[in-house]
Amino acid sequence: MRMSRLQQLAVFSFAVVHLLLFSICPVRSRIYQTSDAVVIEVDDVRPSTFANRNSGFPPPIPMMYAINPYTGLLSQPYSNFPIWPYPLYQPASSSVPDVKDVAATSSDSRQQTFACGVGPPSTPQRSLPIAAIVGGSEAIPNSWPFIVGLRMSGKSAVLCGGSILSPTRILTAAHCVEKLSVFDISTLIVGFGMHNQTANDAEQTRRVSRVVYNIAYNAKTKQNDVAVLTIDPPIVYSAAISPVCLPPFNNAADRFAGKDAAIMGWGTLQSGGSQPDELQQATVQIIPNADCNAQYNGKITNQQLCASAPGKDTCQGDSGGPIAVQAEAGSIAWTQVGITSFGNGCAKPNFAGVYASVAFFRRWIDTYMTS
């Protein structure tokens, strides 16, 4: 009987500790599949209080091991206590100081006045000193208002690029997010209107509340390398922050072959090298898929496009960022035709950079821009 009471007391104490911790750190997550996507939702990315989030009631018990089940336990950032059945939870984002905002009542809040595809009048020209994306040059600050940088809270280095679709949606590559745990996603920061990643001079930053990536993404072949992120609260457009244009749906290859295209990002200056402080840019040319297949042994499909130029390429850290063209004759608007995906090294003479085709995935992107 004595042992039974001790056991009951232990169970009661364990339950009380759980409820106390969950009320202090009420971070929740939801991971599920749709017919064509994996969806990871992270609650509590905006500053909030326990009372207004839960109407005075205790929060529901978080899911067991709040990690992305598609990556395995190795992605968990902290080891659990020996008898602890849940991971150590990150406090609500109200404790994170690096979320910059612009008042919604400001003149910049008139979102409808900002057209998509704002950028330089023409593709970047080679300039001296030659440095970076690989073989490119430093961009004029805020000249590409649709590019964003993804990084972990507290870190200065950009881990991937992305582009603005709307005030709440970001386009990036699936391989940038599919290995992240829920904890990782809860600390993911998107920088808008940024030029110097080390100085973290972003005009606005936002937390990610939802990650959606294509369920058919293949880490080996990089097929279906597309993802849409939801940010919260919505961004406010400005001269330095505005959306990119998207091409209409088209699943045929070579839709943009032969066009000059702009690439940009904060990636390494050479394969395995260091990252620059400032945003870099370069001009490449989109090549026929048949030519690219000759380089990659037939592994390129019509859901991908390739681009190259002597000594110029995207590299590590540029993943998820845009490759953009001025699609219509006489237009200066920039249309994102690809998402930086992979390559054999960086700027190798016989290997083009490979990008997920935005036109091919346009319907998938539209689905998760609105749902």
N, C-alpha and C positions, 0 to 999 in steps of 0.2 A: 504494500500500500504506500509506504514511504517513497519508494522508487517511482511509483505511478504518479504521485503528486509532483515530484521533481520533474518528471517528463512533461506533465501538463503545464507546469510553470515555465519550462524551457520553451515549449511550443507557443505559449501565450506571449512571452517576452520577445520571441522571434517575430511574431506577427505584429506586435506593437512597434518594434524597430522598423519593420518594413513600411508600415503605414506612415510613421514619422518621416522616414527618408523620402518616400514617394510624395509626401505633401510638401517637403522642402525642395525637392528636385523633380517637379512634375513633367519631365520630358517624355513624350510618347512617340511612337513611330508605328507606321503601318507599311507592310511590304506585301505586294500582291502582283498577280499577272493579269493582263488582258489578253486578247487573242493575238496581239502583235507587239506587246511591250512588257517590260518589267517596270513596276512603279514603286518608288520608295518615298514615302511621305514622312517628314520630320516635323513634329509639332513644336510650338513654342519658340519660333525663331524671331518673333517680334518681342520687344519689351512688353511685359504683361504681368498681371498679378494672379495669385492662386484664386482669389475670389471671383474676379471677372471672367476667368477662363472656365471655371467649373461651377459657377452659380452657388458657391458655398458648400458643395458636396465634395467628398474625397475623390481624387482623380482615379480613373480605372487603373488596375495593375498593368504595367507595361508588358509587352510580349516577352516571352522567355528569350534571353540572349538577343538583345536588340541590335543585331547586325544584319548585314545583307546576306541572306542564306546562300546566295550564288557565289560567294567568295570564300566561305569556310571560316572557321574560328581563327585562322592565322591573321585575319584582318583586324581582330579585336585589339584596340590600343592598350588596354590594361588587362593584366591577369586578375581573375576573380579571387576573393578570399576563399579558403578551403571549403567552407560550408555555405558560401554565398551563391544563390542560384541566379542572380542577375548581375549584369555588368555594372561598373561604376558609372553613374550617369553624370553628364555634363550639366551644370546649372543652366537655368533659363538665360536666354541671350540678353536679357536686360543687364547682365553683368559684363557683357562684352562692349568695350568702349569704341570699337572701330566701325560704327555704322553712321556714315555721314548722310545728311538729308538736306533737301531744299524745301522751303515752305511751299505747300500746295497752293497757297494764295498768291504766290509771286507771279510776275508776268511770264516767267518761264513755264508756268503750268499749263499754258494753252497748247496741249499736245497736238491738236489738229493742224497747227501752223508749221509743223516740221515734216517735210517730205522724206520718203525713204531714199537711201542711197547717196546721201550727201558725202562728198569727198573731193579730192583734188581734181582739177580739170582734165588731167591725163594721167597715164601710167607713170610711175616713178622713173626718173632719169638717173642713170648712174652718176654718182658724184664722189668726190674725194673728201675725207679719207674713206677708202673702201672698208666697210665693216659690216658685218653682220646680217641679217636673218640667216643666210650665208651669201656673201657676195653682194649685199645690198648697201643701204645707207640709212642714217637716222631720219625718221619721218619728222615733218613739221609738227610740233605739238598740237594734238586734237584735230589733225587734218583728216583722220579716219574715225569719225564719231561713232561708228557702229561697232568697233572692236572693243572687247572686254578682256580682262585678265582674271583668271581663277587662281586663288591661292588659299592656303589654310590660315585661319585666324592666328595672328602673331608672327606669321612668316612674311618676308618681303618678296621672295622669289615667286614668280608666276609659274604654276605647274601646267597650265593649259590655257589656250585662248578660247574665245567664243565670240558670238555676234548677237546684237540686239534684234529681236523679232518684234517685240511689243513692250509696253511698260512693265510687264510681268514675266516675259518669256525670253530665254536665252537659248541659242542653238550652239551645240558643241558636238564633240565626238563621243561615241559610246565608250571607247577605251579610256577616256579621261575619267569616267565615273564608275564603271562597272565593277571595279575592285575595291571601291570605297565602302567602309563600314558605315552604319548609321551614325556612329559617333563622328567619323570623318565628315560626313555630309552636314552634320549639325554645326561644324566649325568652318564650312566652306564659305569663302567670301568672294563676291564678284565686284571688281573695280570698274567703274565707268568714268570716261573722260580722263583716263590715266595716260601719262607719258613716261614718267620715270618710276619704274617698279621699286627701286631701292628706296627712294624718297617717299614712296606710296602717296603720290600727289593726285590720286583719284578725286574727281569732283564729287562723286557719290559712291557709296559702297552699300551692298545689300547682302543679306544672308540668303541661303538657298533653303526653300521649304519643301521642294519636291523635285525628284529626279526621275525622268522617264527615259529609258533607252530601249532600242529595238530588241525584241526578244530573240531574234535570229542572229544577233551579233556573234561573230566567230572570232575569237581572240587570235587564232592562228592565221587566218586568211584576211582578217579585217573586213570581211563582208558585213554589210548592214551596220556600218560604223557611224551611227547617228543617235543623238540624244537631245532632249529638250528639258531645260531646267526652269523651274518656277521660282521667282524671287518675291520677297515680301518685306516691306510694303512696296508698291509700284514705284518705279523711278520717275523722275521728272525730266522731260526732254529739255535740252538747251543747245546752244551752238556747239558744245563739245560732246553731246550725247543725243543720238538719234538712231532710228532703225535702218537696217539694210533692206534693199529690195530683194525679192525672191523671184526666180523664173517660174513660169507655169509648169505644170506636170508634163514630163516627157521622158519616156523610158527608153528612147533610142540612144545609141551611142553617138559620139562625135557631134553633138548638137552645137558645141562651142569650139570645136577643133580649129586651129589656126588663129584664134584670137589671142592678142596680148592680154595678160591678166596680172593683177596686183596681188602680191602676197605680203603678209605683215605679221609681226609677233615679237615676243620677248624671248624667243628661243635661243639656243646656243649658237655661237658664231661658227662653230665647226662641230663635226660629230664627236661627242664626248667632251666638248670644250666648255667654256664658261658662258654665262648669260650676260647680255649687255644691261646697262641701267635703263637706257631709253628704247622706246618702240622703234623697231627696224622695218624697212620695206624694201621690196625689189620687184622687178618686172620679169615675168616668165611667159612662155607661150604654151598654150594648150595643144597637145599633140593627139593624133588619131589613136584610138584604143588599140588598133592593130600594131602600130609601132611600139606602144607600151607593152603589149603582150609579147612581142619579140624580146623585150628586155626581161620580163618577169615570167617567162616560160608558160605563157597561156593562162595565167592566174587572174588577169584583169577582166572584169565583166562589165556589162552596160550600166551597172549601178556605181561605177567608178569612172573617174577621168584622171588624166595625167598631164603634167606640165613640167617644162624644163627650160633652161637657158644656160649657156656656158658659165660655170662657176656660181650659179645662183640656185637656191633651193630653200625650202623650209627645213627645220631641224628639230632636235629634241626641245620640248617646251613650247613649240609652235602648234602642237596638236590641238585640234578642236577649233582653231582659228579659221578665218575666211580666206578663200581665193575668189577674187571679184573681177568682173569685166564690165565695160560699158557696152551693154548688150545691143542697144539700138543705135543705128547710125545717127550721128549728130547729137546724141544725148550725153550729158555729163553725169547722169545718175549711175551709181554702182550697183550691180546685181551680183549677189553671192551665188556662184555656180558650184562651189565645192567646199567641203569641210576637210581641213588638213588631217590626213589619216596616217600614212606611213611612207617609207622609202627604204631603199637599200643604201644605208649610209646617208650622207648629206652632200648634195652637189657632185656626186660621182659622175664622170663623163658619160657613162653608158646606162645610167639609171635615172629615170624621171621621178619626181615626187608624185605620190598617189593620193587622190582626194575622193571622199564620198560625194556622189553626184546629188546636189540639192534638187534638181529637176526630177530625178528618179524618185526621190523620197518626199516630194512635195505634198502628196496626199497624207502620208504618215505624219509629216510635220504639222500640217493643218489640223489634223485630229487632236494633237496634243498642245496646240496653241490655244485651243478653245475648250478643252476638257481636262 
